[in-house]
Amino acid sequence: MELSDANLQTLTEYLKKTLDPDPAIRRPVCSLTAEKFLESVEGSQNYPLLLLTLLEKSQENVIKVCASVTFKNYIKRNWRIVEDEPNKICESDRIAIKANIVPLMLSSPEQIQKQLSDAISIIGREDFPQKWPDLLTEMVNRFQSGDFHVINGVLRTAHSLFKRYRHEFKSNELWTEIKLVLDAFALPLTNLFKATIELCSTHANDASALKVLFSSLILIAKLFYSLNFQDLPEFFEDNMETWMTNFHSLLTLDNKLLQTDDEEEAGLLELLKSQICDNAALYAQKYDEEFQPYLPRFVTAIWNLLVTTGQEVKYDLLVSNAIQFLASVCERPHYKHLFEDQNTLTSICEKVIVPNMEFRAADEEAFEDNSEEYIRRDLEGSDIDTRRRAACDLVRGLCKFFEGPVTGIFSGYVNSMLQEYAKNPSVNWKHKDAAIYLVTSLASKAQTQKHGITQANELVNLTEFFVNHIQPDLKSATVNEFPVLKADGIKYIMIFRNQVPKEQLLVSIPLLINHLQAESIVVHTYAAHALERLFTMRGTNNATLITAAEMAPFVEVLLTNLFKALTLPGSSENEYIMKAIMRSFSLLQESIIPYIPSVITQLTQKLLAVSKNPSKPHFNHYMFESICLSIRITCKANPEAVASFEEALFLVFTEILQNDVQEFIPYVFQVMSLLLEMHKSEIPSSYMALFPHLLQPVLWERTGNIPPLVRLLQAYLERGASTIASAAADKIPGLLGVFQKLIASKANDHQGFYLLNSIIEHMPPESVDQYRKQIFILLFQRLQNSKTTKFIKSFLVFINLYCVRYGALALQEIFDSIQPKMFGMVLEKIIIPEIQKVSGQVEKKICAVGITKILTECPPMMDTEYTKLWIPLLQALIGLFELPEDDTIPDEEHFIDIEDTPGYQTAFSQLAFAGKKEHDPVGQMVNNPRIHLAQSLHKLSTACPGRVLSMLSTSLNAEALQYLQGYLQAASVSLL
């Protein structure tokens, strides 16, 4: 694409169309419009430069913003260079982008600046510092500009670039990068910090100037956190006085001009103080010795902050970070003395913990009107910034050294709260809510998502509290009364499921099933989640704690209520309910068969509805898992039922494939593989009609499609190789074309071997005869160009499978037809030295049977120059049996995990319940490969008496010979 006015105009029109609310214009199925057009041109040279030109020169703000978002997403998808894949952005475009993006970002309005800043950090993650050495210098020089719009642009970019230091693993490469950043950035940042503080004093009465300056201070404080996270840099240790004194004075600052009237949104002052609390907590936790002189004044300042800050939502982040600071301090033995006094503990409990555990009007509003966010915070632990979570962490921290006194103080509060509730439940229900939360935080010492509470406070009687205060709420006649308390009760069961006795859990199950009908989204979601968690609990012998027999009386009502819950307002795509459906199927197994016709109808209707606009990945995943379970369970009892599943599902599947619903296609292929593998006889014609379409290159370009498509093609080969050979022989080159594409990629070569192994194992020999030599040539070319451990392992399995299928002589002949004496080279350079690397029971067995055939059924091994390799090959085979696997990988080999590639591309998500049984191609032929070796050697020695024994006695090492004698003994044979 040229940088021309005509192309700028075309791009403008298409960007406008992407904003159209009508999906027919935005995402058409057939015509090349809007999103499809942009997708089709993004590989062209100059495309990113056109976008940057557009956002610089366009007169329409909406187009500028749209171009900046499109540019950022383009960079996200394409900047990383993935091994084996074409470079999606040409080098000249990369150079031009890096040359222009920083000045363009700094001169853009804030809305666009944020998008370009994100794009710089994505590029920086890949290219900084090696391929973009002048980035830092360019940014630091802008600090001198005195223009805070520019300075804040630099700070924002630096923040998005350096914040990854907070979660990167330690490595020499990371230390080198951080040192480079500190050398260039620490001093200018400190000078900017001091200058900005002075400007704040100068402009103390200028509200608009203060807003800009405090935005800078927030970013500076965030950068301080990132640069200090991995270790305490020498520069910051030397300048701790400057930073900590100023942080402390900012914590105690109160300027009326910075206060906001908004009760919801945190103002700049609150955001800055929150970040300073985080910074102080970081130093208190990681650098306590160096921070010790400053700690008492921070504790005092933060304590005063907590007791003077109101209950408004805008202070939530500040209060939770301030409490988290106290929690991190009270856990350290160094600071234990600060909290030892009974009055101090009482004061903390009374003034900080109890007030911040209260269920406020804002919480009630979230519970009712923003239930998805409420559940995400409460159930999934993303409540890290909530007051309740911070108060709970502080309770845990205090219990580390003062469990007895803290439990005593809180027991009094819990009792008085429950008494208040009992006086007038309908008015005082929030008292009970706080009491339950207090008991939960007091009793929970250690918790995991998978198992709930794993360690509890022994001073709290959890079962007694459950029977007296939780069960009565869940047993009440109306499921819609006191929804918050119902949710609390259900959550209590969920959290303490390992502490509450099994008989109480069994009593709870019908109560939970009943609450699936509650109108409150939070209540019926919690009920579904609690059931799902209970169904995964393990008892003795790793069996489920709750059995299908114990669930028998509830099967119908459970399934009815779960599917009904999906029709409740706000829960049509509720992932917790769908996960509970999946888990119920898994637990109940054949008990669900009578309900399958109704269940599969509801699941296919749901599938059709959500395929129009897939937006909930977890929900979709559990839905496909549930479909797979329905198929597995039913067809295990009645294999003929597979046809009725195909009838129910294929219409929806066809629509998904025709409409190219990218998110669902990998799932559809997995379910189709499962169905096809269920067929015992000839492959149905409906599958054969689809076969040519599966070989289309466009399907193979999406990485998420590759594993399920390979699996589906393997199912075709297993079930219908002869049909393919007779009715679709013209498609065999296409099948091998797929193999050729996969084998060229380091990331996907193993998938290419899966396909090739199935072709060799199942296709009639005559149908692939003409292609065999070319297959081997391709493999040798790849071996020469880029030999990796993964490729070698797969190659070894393949050649041995080939040997098992076609015979050792055929293997030797095909190698030597490519190049004279190549068979010997492969034995000497690949099989003998590398066989120890093969992993997996079936893979090792294939290699053992293949090598046994080479040793005992290949005449050239006994009477040509290959004979010298006979003993080393036998030694290698005995090593494969007896030595530990060689799992070393050369340093230069590194594989980018498919899931790590940036940008939105539907990743492959393996369906657990569509799993394939491990297939053993030599299973029927050979049971024990050691015995098989002994029997084969016996047969060979019978054919050439004396030869085998003399080779063994003169050349095989003693340890290997001893193992071999053991095999011969076990097989009851001897050598002649």
Secondary structure, DSSP 8 states (H G I E B T S, - for coil): --S-HHHHHHHHHHHHHHT-S-HHHHS-SSS--HHHHHHHHTTSTTHHHHHHHHHHH-S-HHHHHHHHHHHHHHHHHHSS--TTS--SS-HHHHHHHHHHHHHHHHHS-HHHHHHHHHHHHHHHHHHTTTT-TTHHHHHHHGGGG--HHHHHHHHHHHHHHHGGGGT----HHHHHHHHHHHHHHHHHHHHHHHHHHHHHHHTTT-HHHHHHHHHHHHHHHHHHHHHHHSS--HHHHHTHHHHHHHHHHHHT---GGG--S-SSS--HHHHHHHHHHHHHHHHHHH-HHHHGGGHHHHHHHHHHHHHH--S-GGGHHHHHHHHHHHHHHHTSGGGGGGG-SHHHHHHHIIIIIHHHHS--HHHHHHHHH-HHHHHHHHHSS--TTSHHHHHHHHHHHHHHHHHHHHHHHHHHHHHHHHHHHHH-HHHHHHHHHHHHHHHHHHHEEEEETTTEEEEE-TTS-HHHHIIIIIHHHHHSS-TTSSHHHHHHHHHHHHHTTTTS-HHHHHHHHHHHHHHTT-SSHHHHHHHHHHHHHHHH-B-GGG-BSS-HHHHGGGHHHHHHHHHHHTTSTT-TT-HHHHHHHHHHHHHHGGGGGGGHHHHHHHHHHHHHHHHTS---HHHHHHHHHHHHHHHHHHHHH-GGGHHHHHHHHHHHHHHHHHTT-TTTHHHHHHHHHHHHHH--SS--HHHHHHGGGGG-HHHHTSGGGHHHHHHHHHHHHHHHHHHHHHH-GGGHHHHHHHHHHHHT-TTTHHHHHHHHHHHHHHS-HHHHHHHHHHHHHHHHHHHHH---HHHHHHHHHHHHHHHHHH-HHHHHHHHHHHSTTHHHHHIIIIIHHHGGG--SHHHHHHHHHHHHHHHHS-THHHHSGGGGGHHHHHHHHHHHHHS-------TT-----GGGS-S--------GGG------TTTTT-S-HHHHHHHHHHHHHHHSTTHHHHHHHHHS-HHHHHHHHHHHHHTT----
